[in-house]
Amino acid sequence: MKITAGIDVGSTATKAVIFDGSILGWSVIPTGWNPKEAGTRVFNEAMERAGITWEQVDKIIGTGYGRISLPFIDKKVTEITCHARGAKFLFPETRTVIDIGGQDSKVIAVDDDGAVADFVMNDKCAAGTGRFLQVMTGVLDITLEELGKLAAKEEPVPINAMCTVFAESEIIGLLAQGVSKEAIASGIIDTIAKKLLSLTARVPCISEITFSGGVASNPEICRILSRGLRVRFNVPNEPQVVGALGAAIIGQEIGGSNHTRRVLNETRDT
Ligand code: ADP
């Protein structure tokens, strides 16, 4: 198989996967303010980890909201398609993908071939996304990893505000009342899980479900979601790179001349 690359320039994190039938290397970095630079850097890091050079990569596929900023890619594909393909590759029985990223969450219905049959997306509100967790861990002055660990220790305190901004004020109030960080952490995870479960109600969640996106790195959220959904639930080892993986897989299927090599040659000639 040829070597292909998928680069997923997300709102929060930029991911790359180098693929030749299996994953040769991958990398995740913050997107920051310059998506083009992040895309180039993450690609170089993934190639370094894979032990290959740019010349060896046959096709590069871009996905994610920042894919338009990458001048050196051969094709752009939506992240919905890429998450579906990546999840299907990792778990061939996948029929539903739940993807929770930095600024949106999606439920994607997948057909037998890994094509998108239907999807719903929340990109109007930060609640139910990684941004919600980032704001709340900021208030508690803890890391995302600590959030899950603390949450496992106590029952959730109810957080009633559905909006991220009001939930932030509510948490500040709870801290002032002396409610423990553990109970608040547990409440935060409970809130995001409920929000996600309400999204899953809009597309029939058929087994098997595969969870992708950065938020799936949180075992506590995965545990609550799998309990709420009551169907077989897969969590990849690296859920954040599923979209980049799907992009690299799509790269295996396209023919034609190599755009990357053209761009490199043009750069060298001038
Ligand atoms: P995007 O493609 O929109 O940039 P990603 O799928 O890369 O989103 O996910 C980024 C989000 O993942 C961040 O908002 C962050 O909150 C979340 N995230 C990363 N690691 C963890 C973790 N261990 N627990 C909870 N959330 C996490």
Residues whose N, C-alpha, C, O or C-beta is under 5 A from the ligand:
A	BS01	ADP	G10 S11 T12 A13 I100 G101 G102 Q103 G130 R131 L133 Q134 L144 E145 G213 G214 V215 S217 N218 Q240
